[in-house]
Amino acid sequence: MTTVSMVVFYLGYGQGIKGTVMSDSNIPIDQAKIMLNGNVISYTNDLGQFNLTDASLRLPLKISVTKEGFYVKEDVLNKNNQIIILTSLLASEILDPVVLSATYKKKSGVLIPTTTISQQTIEQFNPTSLINVVNQTSGVYIQSGAINTNRITIRGVGSRTLFGTNKIRAYFNGIPITNGAGETAIDSYNANSTATIEIIKGPKATQYGTNLGGTLLLSSKEAVNDGATFNSEYTVGSFGLLKNTLGLSIQENDLNIQYSYDHLHVDGYRENNTYNRNGHLLSIEKSIGKNFSVDVIVQHINSFAQIASSLSREDFDENPVQAAFTWGQAKGFEKNRSLLLGSSITSAISETLSNTTSIYYSYLDHYEPRPFNILDEETNGYGARSIFAKSYTVNGRKAKYSTGAEWNQDFYKWDTIENLYESNNGDGSLEGAQISANEEIRSSLNAFATTTIPLTNSLQAEIGMNVNVTNYKYFDTFNPNDNSNDGNRNFDPIIAPNLNLLYRVGSQLQFFGNISRGFNYPSIEETLTPEGAVNPEIGPEKGWNYEIGVTLGFFNNALKITPQIYLISITDLLVAERIGNDQFIGRNAGKTEHKGIETEITYSEDITQKLSLQSYANIEYNAHQFIDFIDGDEDFSGNDLTGVPKNKISVGLSLQHDTGIFMSTNYQYIGTQPLTDENSLYSDAFELLNIQMGIRKRLFNNLDFELLAGVDNVANIKYASSILINASSFGGNAPRYYYPGNPRNVYSSLRLSYNL
């Protein structure tokens, strides 16, 4: 490790007014609403803590606290770290249960601790993307070759996907954004419009598909103040960075409207590396009487991204700015046009039963000239999701139950076309003759049920079950009928049980554990042979997740330590072996074990009455291995899993002064990663340090102002932000394993918020 690791500071948005919400039985209450003048200004975390960051707020402060199943409590905060006690409702007084089913649109509801990234945390990072902020989470690592080229791994699951992400499931405001092939594109989502990101590691979120990697739940911002608020943020920076976000929020009685427009342009650090995106997001929430509410979401995105691709070790060391030769000659790029439409209706069926039903449509038009061919794709996706939630009592204790189903179907068309860039006089890609034309219908049905039962006052159990049925129908529309490769693949139903246990000992100690089963279906490349025929042998990979952990609180929960140990045992490992340009053979090729230890530490303190400090350290060590993996004549059993860093450390501190001045920095260490299955080659470890500082002020009664500046990769470290595992060598050229990360770069943002 370099000297960068010897001194690390994270001086960022601090927390001005803090407190804790507890039940009358001395149990912390999570996700309680902290309200001021009828507006939600904060939520409590899993230890019942809340933080009010608005610099204009002063003690004493009159607030109200609400949580389903408890009486509303009005209180006056006279000091920091004040404890507020909520009294439980009687069984006959349980609040309107609309909140129960609607909760699952933006929160997992998983009993044991998950990781939620708040809006305040998102704003402490470069607003270009969500990658850096997500990468601070222990157990999660996003390889980012470019803004549009990302591979998300959670506890090592997903590391064998060569391009993109397909081992997790993701939702946006409760609407699935993972397509029928399991692929998720996180680069489409604007950091400025994102309120929270909840990360569930492993398959323990029964109501969200039980993917082995886990689940991401993204939620959009909501209007906080009554009336209309106009927001604007303008960011400029290195490598031609220009980002402009405009937003309008309206909150009036039972109506909440959020609209945002976002433009992002980056010339890029490398050749053939320009990125341009324009996005619109509209979210409407309307309550109809006491028993109904309707939500509508509309998102439209246009993006254009040039592709520099990966480099050999020699090119990475000598000239990382260059694009891969053939990609530069072809001027390769991808162009996307996407649309997401969704609507949800929440209804109170009785005093204890509610339902939320969503329908959605997604569209993607993708065009990508590559050196070896041109890919032209179109996907139309349809789906529905319905969940019932019920509260009941067991031995006088409150319990809850949820059940539902999610169905989705993709109609996917893709053509490949010759790329005649070599005969196009240096003007890049040029369409030639058509090579193939294909269609596929991908259908999936998840049925699920979960119940959370208080076994004692301190011990709770969550028991769940997910049943999945999936099938693919493939049509070769290019070849004549007698030579057609048409075929179907109906996978056997998969049953995935789940058990979570949570044991609380007072307000500062809790133990938790999980046993759950999960699965991942093969990608398009893995379900077809290189000749385009359906691969009858390929099947889903399946596995069991085991984890135990403890949350320790000290100094009235100012210091919180959460160590946990996990094991994911995966059989029928999916392997996509690359045998040529755009040619793969997929198979189930063995067994892996993903073992690791993760420790999350947070600490906050008021240094003075005007200066507050918050810090964190997320540390992980893993021993992911192939247990049984034979590839032809080679036996890789016992080797380290390819494409996963063995160690990852994220450290930070935060500081904010009462005057509105703040500073922030985050540090990360990424350990070495095996580049090949035989472990003959490893990537280099590296460290990154980012710094941000600024000032936030209320200029007038209705105008908030914020100016900030940041530096990413302060030490100007040369590193690979993504690697391509098992890279092949074609035409006598060296294999291209490395995507160069950005060197030192700066940015500055101006944010304005005007209450109309």
TANORZI-V850485 format. One record per pair of residues at least 4 apart in sequence whose ideal C-beta (glycine too) atoms are under 6 Angstrom apart, sorted by the first residue. I is the first residue (numbers start at 1). J is the second residue. If there is no record, write none. Layout:
# TANORZI-V850485
i=<I/I>
j=<J/J>
This chain:
# TANORZI-V850485
i=<1/2/4/4/4/5/8/8/9/9/10/10/10/10/10/11/11/11/11/11/12/12/12/13/13/13/13/13/13/14/14/14/14/14/15/15/15/15/16/16/17/17/18/18/18/19/19/20/20/20/21/21/21/21/21/21/22/22/22/22/22/23/23/23/24/24/26/27/28/28/28/29/29/30/30/31/32/32/32/33/33/34/34/34/34/34/35/35/36/36/39/42/42/44/44/45/46/47/52/53/55/55/56/57/59/60/60/61/62/64/64/65/65/66/68/68/69/69/70/70/71/73/75/77/80/81/89/89/91/94/96/97/97/97/98/98/98/98/99/100/100/101/101/101/101/101/101/102/102/103/103/104/104/105/105/106/108/108/108/108/110/110/110/111/111/111/111/112/112/112/114/114/115/115/116/116/117/117/117/118/119/122/122/122/124/125/125/126/126/127/127/127/129/130/130/131/131/134/135/136/137/138/138/138/138/139/139/139/139/140/141/142/142/143/143/144/144/144/145/145/145/147/147/148/148/150/150/151/151/152/152/152/153/153/154/154/154/155/155/156/156/156/156/157/157/157/158/158/159/159/161/164/165/166/166/166/167/167/168/168/168/169/169/169/169/169/170/170/170/170/171/171/172/172/173/173/173/174/175/175/178/179/179/180/180/181/181/182/188/190/190/192/192/193/193/193/194/195/195/196/197/198/200/200/200/201/202/202/203/203/203/203/203/204/204/204/205/206/206/206/206/206/207/208/209/210/210/210/211/212/212/212/220/222/223/223/223/225/225/226/228/228/229/229/230/230/231/231/232/232/233/233/233/234/234/235/235/235/236/237/237/237/238/238/239/239/239/239/240/240/241/241/242/243/244/245/246/247/248/249/250/251/254/255/256/257/258/259/260/261/262/263/264/265/266/267/268/268/269/270/270/270/271/271/271/272/272/272/272/273/273/274/275/276/277/278/279/280/281/282/283/284/285/286/287/288/291/292/293/294/295/296/297/298/299/300/301/302/303/304/305/306/307/307/307/308/309/309/310/310/310/310/311/311/311/311/312/312/315/316/316/316/320/323/323/326/327/330/330/330/330/331/332/332/334/335/336/337/338/339/340/341/342/343/344/344/345/346/347/348/349/352/352/353/354/355/356/357/358/359/360/361/362/363/364/365/366/367/368/369/369/369/372/372/373/373/374/374/374/375/376/377/378/379/379/380/381/382/383/383/384/385/386/387/387/388/388/389/390/391/392/394/394/397/399/400/401/402/403/405/406/407/408/409/410/411/412/413/414/415/416/416/417/417/418/418/419/420/420/420/421/421/421/424/436/437/437/439/439/440/441/442/443/444/445/446/447/448/449/450/451/452/453/454/455/455/458/458/459/460/461/462/463/464/465/466/467/468/469/470/470/471/472/472/473/474/474/475/476/476/476/479/479/485/485/487/489/494/496/496/497/498/499/500/501/502/503/504/505/508/508/510/511/512/513/514/515/516/517/518/519/519/520/521/522/522/522/522/522/525/525/526/526/526/526/527/527/528/529/529/530/535/538/539/539/541/541/541/541/542/542/543/543/543/544/545/546/547/547/548/549/551/552/553/553/554/555/558/559/560/561/562/563/564/565/566/567/568/569/570/571/572/573/573/573/575/575/576/576/577/578/578/579/579/590/590/591/591/592/592/593/593/594/595/596/597/598/599/600/601/602/603/604/605/606/607/607/610/610/611/612/613/614/615/616/617/618/619/620/621/624/624/626/626/626/628/629/629/630/636/639/640/640/642/642/642/643/643/645/645/645/646/647/648/649/650/651/652/655/656/657/660/660/660/661/663/664/665/666/667/668/669/670/671/672/672/672/673/674/674/675/675/675/675/675/676/676/676/683/683/686/686/688/689/689/690/691/691/692/692/694/694/695/696/697/698/699/699/702/703/704/706/707/708/709/710/711/712/713/713/716/716/719/720/720/721/721/722/723/724/727/727/727/729>
j=<5/687/687/689/715/687/651/667/653/665/652/653/654/665/666/653/655/663/664/665/124/654/664/53/120/124/654/656/662/612/614/654/655/656/51/53/612/614/52/53/52/57/51/80/81/50/82/48/49/83/29/32/44/48/65/84/26/28/48/83/85/27/29/86/85/87/507/504/47/48/507/48/67/44/46/43/44/65/67/40/66/41/42/50/63/65/40/64/41/63/224/50/52/48/50/49/113/557/57/120/660/696/698/61/77/76/78/77/76/72/74/73/84/72/95/99/89/398/86/88/87/86/84/82/606/556/93/94/393/391/348/352/354/391/102/346/348/354/103/354/389/346/354/355/356/387/389/346/356/107/109/109/387/173/174/219/198/200/205/217/114/200/205/452/462/500/502/500/502/512/198/200/137/199/196/198/121/133/197/196/195/133/191/194/664/132/133/712/747/191/192/235/147/134/191/142/144/142/142/650/199/598/600/618/620/155/201/598/620/154/153/150/152/151/722/150/721/722/149/722/739/187/275/187/305/186/187/161/165/158/165/168/158/159/201/213/214/201/594/594/624/641/644/167/212/213/167/213/643/644/166/183/184/182/183/523/213/520/211/213/214/178/208/209/211/215/177/178/184/216/176/217/177/218/219/220/297/358/342/360/184/183/410/410/442/523/524/521/301/262/279/233/245/220/260/281/218/219/221/219/218/217/205/214/215/214/214/545/210/212/516/518/545/498/514/516/215/448/450/464/466/498/448/215/446/466/496/518/518/518/520/543/283/256/249/251/256/229/755/251/250/756/249/755/248/754/247/753/246/752/245/749/751/244/750/243/747/749/242/241/746/747/745/746/266/267/268/269/266/267/266/747/265/264/263/262/261/260/259/258/257/256/287/286/285/284/283/282/281/280/279/278/277/276/275/274/273/274/742/308/321/323/322/323/328/306/308/323/328/306/308/306/305/304/303/302/301/300/299/298/297/296/295/294/293/292/348/347/346/345/344/343/342/341/340/339/338/337/336/335/334/333/327/332/333/323/324/327/724/736/738/739/315/316/736/738/734/736/319/320/738/740/740/327/328/371/332/371/421/428/429/428/369/370/368/367/366/365/364/363/362/361/360/359/356/358/357/356/355/354/353/390/391/390/389/388/387/386/385/384/383/382/381/380/379/378/377/376/375/374/419/429/581/582/416/419/417/419/431/416/415/414/413/410/412/411/410/409/407/408/407/406/404/402/404/403/404/402/401/400/399/399/453/454/453/452/451/450/449/447/446/445/444/443/442/441/440/439/438/437/435/436/431/434/432/433/429/424/430/432/428/429/430/430/478/477/478/475/477/474/473/472/471/470/469/468/467/466/465/464/463/462/461/460/459/461/503/504/503/502/501/500/499/498/497/496/495/494/493/491/521/490/489/527/488/487/534/486/484/485/486/483/484/532/533/534/534/519/517/518/517/516/515/514/513/512/511/510/509/553/557/551/550/549/548/547/546/545/544/543/540/542/541/540/526/527/538/574/586/576/584/538/574/576/586/535/538/532/533/535/583/586/586/572/588/570/572/573/574/571/572/568/569/570/569/568/567/564/566/565/564/562/561/557/560/559/559/604/603/602/601/600/599/598/597/596/595/594/593/592/591/588/589/590/592/587/589/584/586/585/584/728/583/585/628/629/627/628/626/641/625/627/624/623/622/621/620/619/618/617/616/615/614/613/612/611/613/657/658/657/656/655/654/653/652/651/650/649/648/647/641/644/636/637/639/637/636/637/635/677/679/674/679/674/677/725/673/725/670/671/673/671/671/670/669/668/667/666/663/662/661/695/696/697/695/693/692/691/690/689/688/687/686/685/682/683/685/683/679/682/681/683/723/725/737/680/681/726/720/723/717/719/713/714/715/712/711/714/708/710/707/708/707/706/705/704/703/705/755/754/753/751/750/749/748/747/746/745/717/744/743/744/741/738/739/739/741/739/737/737/735/736/737/735>
